[in-house]
Amino acid sequence: MGGYVHVYTGDGKGKTTAALGLALRAAGAGWRVFIGQFAKGRDTSELRALARLSDLITVCQFGRAGWIRPTPTAEDIAAAREGLARCREAIASGQYRLVILDEANLGPMLRLFSLEDLLDLLDARPDGVELVLTGRYAHPAVLERADVVTEMRELKHYYRQGVLARTGIEM
């Protein structure tokens, strides 16, 4: 029946966008999709759009509205660990053919959860469940276990000229 592990990583824009495009395609094929967003807790345009597909796509955020800087708080760590447990449940439930762990690659680097816990989740994935991990700093052990690895690389971005995130494009 298949099911592969995809990793979208790198310093360029588009990792979450690529994962959400895959979610949209999967929903169009009638698949149920679970999206767990780590280190994110704010309302965005994509969340409002995905809410219109709530019969096929479930989104859970595991983070505060602000960024994790300079180091995660106990609240950040607790939210991320709860998120990893919820994603593990979604993967094992048999309800979802596609599970996206948005920004999960940051987890081990920021010490939100251990690399071992993330690898255990990958290894426990049942046949037939497609899994996507996004975020910068994907660990080499995660890349090794993946079937598809895409690195987004920034060549040029208007952010460098002071243009902030725009509704409908970046948020």
C-alpha positions as CSV (number, residue, x, y, z in Angstrom):
1,M,0.0,0.0,0.0
2,G,3.0,2.3,0.3
3,G,3.3,5.5,2.3
4,Y,6.5,7.5,2.3
5,V,8.4,10.0,4.5
6,H,8.9,13.5,2.9
7,V,11.2,16.1,4.4
8,Y,11.0,19.8,3.3
9,T,13.9,21.7,4.8
10,G,16.4,24.5,4.1
11,D,16.7,28.2,4.7
12,G,14.4,29.2,1.8
13,K,10.7,30.0,1.9
14,G,8.1,27.5,0.9
15,K,8.4,24.5,3.2
16,T,5.0,24.8,4.9
17,T,3.5,26.0,1.6
18,A,4.7,22.8,-0.2
19,A,3.3,20.6,2.6
20,L,-0.1,22.4,2.5
21,G,-0.1,22.0,-1.3
22,L,0.3,18.3,-0.7
23,A,-2.5,18.4,1.9
24,L,-4.8,20.1,-0.6
25,R,-4.0,17.5,-3.3
26,A,-4.6,14.6,-0.8
27,A,-7.9,16.1,0.3
28,G,-8.9,16.4,-3.4
29,A,-8.3,12.7,-3.7
30,G,-10.5,12.1,-0.7
31,W,-7.8,11.4,1.8
32,R,-8.1,12.5,5.4
33,V,-5.2,14.7,6.5
34,F,-3.8,15.6,9.9
35,I,-1.6,18.7,10.2
36,G,0.3,19.3,13.5
37,Q,2.0,22.7,13.6
38,F,4.9,23.0,16.0
39,A,6.1,26.4,17.3
40,K,3.1,28.0,15.7
41,G,0.0,29.3,17.5
42,R,-1.2,32.3,15.6
43,D,-4.1,32.7,13.2
44,T,-3.1,32.7,9.5
45,S,-4.8,32.8,6.2
46,E,-4.0,29.2,5.4
47,L,-5.7,28.1,8.6
48,R,-8.9,30.0,7.7
49,A,-8.8,28.3,4.2
50,L,-8.1,24.8,5.7
51,A,-11.1,25.3,8.1
52,R,-13.3,25.2,5.0
53,L,-12.0,21.6,4.4
54,S,-12.5,20.5,8.0
55,D,-14.3,17.3,6.9
56,L,-11.0,16.1,5.4
57,I,-8.2,18.2,7.0
58,T,-7.6,18.5,10.8
59,V,-5.2,21.1,12.0
60,C,-3.8,21.4,15.5
61,Q,-1.3,24.0,16.6
62,F,1.2,23.2,19.3
63,G,2.8,26.6,20.1
64,R,2.4,30.1,21.3
65,A,1.5,33.0,19.0
66,G,5.1,34.4,19.3
67,W,8.4,33.0,18.2
68,I,10.6,30.8,20.4
69,R,13.4,33.2,21.2
70,P,16.1,33.0,22.4
71,T,15.4,29.7,24.1
72,P,12.2,27.7,24.5
73,T,10.1,28.2,27.7
74,A,8.7,25.4,29.7
75,E,5.4,26.2,28.0
76,D,7.0,25.8,24.6
77,I,8.5,22.5,25.5
78,A,5.3,21.1,27.0
79,A,3.3,22.2,23.9
80,A,5.7,20.6,21.5
81,R,5.8,17.3,23.5
82,E,2.0,17.2,23.6
83,G,2.1,17.9,19.9
84,L,4.4,15.0,19.2
85,A,2.2,12.7,21.2
86,R,-0.9,13.9,19.3
87,C,0.8,13.4,16.0
88,R,1.9,9.9,17.0
89,E,-1.8,9.2,17.9
90,A,-3.0,10.5,14.5
91,I,-0.4,8.4,12.7
92,A,-1.4,5.2,14.5
93,S,-5.2,5.9,14.4
94,G,-5.8,4.6,10.9
95,Q,-7.9,7.7,10.3
96,Y,-5.4,9.7,8.3
97,R,-3.5,8.8,5.1
98,L,-1.4,11.9,5.3
99,V,0.2,13.4,8.4
100,I,2.1,16.6,8.3
101,L,4.4,17.7,11.2
102,D,5.0,21.3,10.3
103,E,8.2,22.7,11.8
104,A,9.0,19.4,13.5
105,N,12.5,19.5,12.2
106,L,13.2,22.4,14.6
107,G,12.2,20.2,17.6
108,P,15.5,18.4,18.3
109,M,17.6,21.5,17.5
110,L,15.6,23.7,19.9
111,R,15.4,20.9,22.4
112,L,11.6,20.9,22.3
113,F,11.7,17.1,22.1
114,S,14.4,14.6,21.6
115,L,15.7,13.4,18.3
116,E,15.1,9.9,19.5
117,D,11.4,10.6,20.1
118,L,11.1,12.0,16.6
119,L,12.9,9.0,15.0
120,D,10.7,6.6,17.1
121,L,7.6,8.4,15.6
122,L,9.0,7.9,12.1
123,D,9.8,4.2,12.7
124,A,6.3,3.6,14.2
125,R,4.6,4.9,11.0
126,P,2.3,2.2,9.7
127,D,2.3,1.1,6.1
128,G,0.1,3.3,4.0
129,V,0.5,6.5,6.0
130,E,2.3,9.3,4.1
131,L,4.3,11.5,6.5
132,V,5.7,15.0,5.9
133,L,8.2,16.9,8.2
134,T,8.9,20.5,7.5
135,G,11.3,23.0,9.0
136,R,14.9,24.2,8.9
137,Y,17.7,22.2,10.4
138,A,16.5,18.7,9.6
139,H,18.8,16.3,11.4
140,P,20.9,14.0,9.3
141,A,19.3,10.9,10.9
142,V,15.8,12.2,9.8
143,L,17.1,12.8,6.3
144,E,18.5,9.3,6.2
145,R,15.1,7.8,7.1
146,A,13.2,9.9,4.6
147,D,12.2,8.8,1.1
148,V,11.9,12.3,-0.3
149,V,14.1,15.2,0.8
150,T,13.6,18.7,-0.7
151,E,15.8,21.5,0.3
152,M,14.4,25.0,-0.1
153,R,17.3,27.5,-0.6
154,E,16.8,31.2,-0.6
155,L,18.4,32.9,-3.6
156,K,16.5,36.2,-3.2
157,H,13.7,37.5,-1.0
158,Y,12.1,40.9,-0.7
159,Y,12.3,40.5,3.1
160,R,15.9,41.6,2.8
161,Q,14.7,45.0,1.5
162,G,12.5,45.4,4.6
163,V,9.2,44.0,3.3
164,L,7.4,42.3,6.1
165,A,5.2,39.2,6.0
166,R,2.1,40.0,3.9
167,T,-1.4,38.6,4.5
168,G,-2.4,36.2,1.8
169,I,1.2,35.5,0.8
170,E,3.4,34.7,3.9
171,M,0.6,34.6,6.5
